[in-house]
Amino acid sequence: MTRLKYLGAYPAPLQEQVRELVAGNRLGDYLQRKYPDRHAVQSDKALYAYALELKQGHLKNAPAIDKVLYDSKLDVEHHALGLHTAISRVQGGRLRAKKEIRIASVFREAAPEFLRMIVVHELAHLRELDHNKAFYQLCEYMQPGYHQLEFDLRLFLTWRDLKTPDQG
């Protein structure tokens, strides 16, 4: 039986459907049909501009973001698709927190919908620190269909692991 490490919290019948796609070697085809494109946001500078545009469109009053970048050290296997941090530094006599967002570099090659979902998720943490109801409502507001995209992203990660089994 195929272990679905990214889908462990989903109901057993849904996991079984995914196992059937995997067993029939159809998961990649499903994802390719549903998400045929790859985004063009390849540099850290472009990623910062992309995140800033989303923030300005939906979270104008949220704290500013100082840095957004792809991070090759984020461990997708341990559920670190993206990361938001506030790094405190002393400037003059004041303590200033710089907000940073890091996106796992594996998403340089992902569908534009997946990149947007991850950036939306990390931006939502500017307002809501915990993964609570308000957090997911904010994600859904910024990205309609957020929950389906999150599930499909987990399918993408599952497919990616099956494609390159030497990583596990």
N, C-alpha and C positions, 0 to 999 in steps of 0.2 A: 504494500500500500504506500502510495506517494505521501511523504510528509509535506504538509503545507504550512511552513513556518510563518509566512506572512498573513495567513488566513485563520489562525488559531482561534480568534474570537468570534468567528462567523458560525452560523448554525450548521450542524452536521449535513443536512440535505444540500445546502449550498456548496459545502466542501466536496460532497460526493459528485456534484455536477462538474466541479473543476477537475476532480480526479478523472472523470470520464473524458474530458477534453484532453487532459495530459496523456491518458492511456491511448487515446485515438490519434495522438500527435496532431491535435487540432487547435491547441491553445495559441500558438504563434499565428496561425491563419486568422483566428478570431480577432486577435489584437491588431493584426495588419489591416484587416478590413475596417475595423472600427476606428483605428488611429493610424492612417497611412502616412501622415506627414511627420517631419522632424523640424523642430524649431531652429531659428537662426541666431539665438542668443548664445553666443559662444565665448565671449570674453567676460571678465569680471566687470569691466566698464559697462558693457551692454546689459549685463544682469542687474547692475545697480540702477541703470536708467529704467529698465523694465519694472523693477520693484518700486521705484519712486513713482512711476506713472500709475501703477495700481494703487499705491498708497494715496496719492493725490486724488484719485477718482473716488475712493471709498473711505479713507481714514484721515481726512485733512487735519483734524484736531489731535491726532495721536502723536506721540513723541517722534521727533525726527530720527531717521536712520542714517548712521554715519558711514556704514560700510556694508556692502553685499558682495559676496564672492562665492565661487565654486571652491569646494574643499575636498581634496582627494583623501583626506584622513578620516572623513566621516564614515562610520561603519554601518552600511545599509543593513547588514545582517542583524545588528542589534537595534534596529528600528530608528536609526538616526538618518532620516531622509533629509532633514534640514535642522538647523539649530539657530536659536536666537539667544543672544547674550547681551548683557550690559556690563561693559568693562569700566570700572571706576578709576579715574585718574585725578591727581591733584593738579589743578591749573591755577597758578597764583595762590591765593589763599582759599580757593573753593574746590570742592569735590565735584567732578563732572562725570556723569555716566554716558559712555558712548555706546549706542545701540548698534549691534552687528547681526547680520543674518548670513549664515553659511548654508549652502545647498550642496548636497553630495554630488561630486563631479560626474557620477554615472548618469546624471540627468542632462548632461550636455547632449546626449544622443537620444533623448526621449521625445515623445510627442509633445507639441505645444500645450495641449490640455494638461498633461502631467506636470510640466514646469509651472504653469499657472497655479495649479492646485497646491503645489508645495509652497510657492511664494505666498499665496493667499493664506495658507496655514500659518506660516511664520509671521506674516504681517498681523494676523489676528492676535498673536501673542503680545503685540504692542498694547492692546486694550485688555485682553483677558489672559492672565498667566496660566490658568488651569484649563484642562480639557473638560469643561463643564458645558451645560446646556447653552449658556450665553455665547460661549466660544464657538460652538458648532453652528449656532444661529448666525453669528457674524460671518463665519466661513461660507455658509449657504447664501447669505446676502451678497458677499463679494464674488462668489462663484456659484451661480445656480447649478444644481446637480452635483454639488461638492461630494456628497456621500457616494454616489455612483463612481465618480472619478477616483476617489480614494480606494474603492474596491478594485477598480480596473488597474490602478497603479500597483496594487498588491498582486494582481494577476501578472502584470508586466514583470515585476521582480521575481515571481515564481518562474515564469518562462525564461527569464534571463539566467537564473540559477540552473535550470534544466539544460540550457544551451551550453553552459560552461561548468560542467560538474566538478572540475578540478578545483574550484574555489571553496567547496564545502568541506 
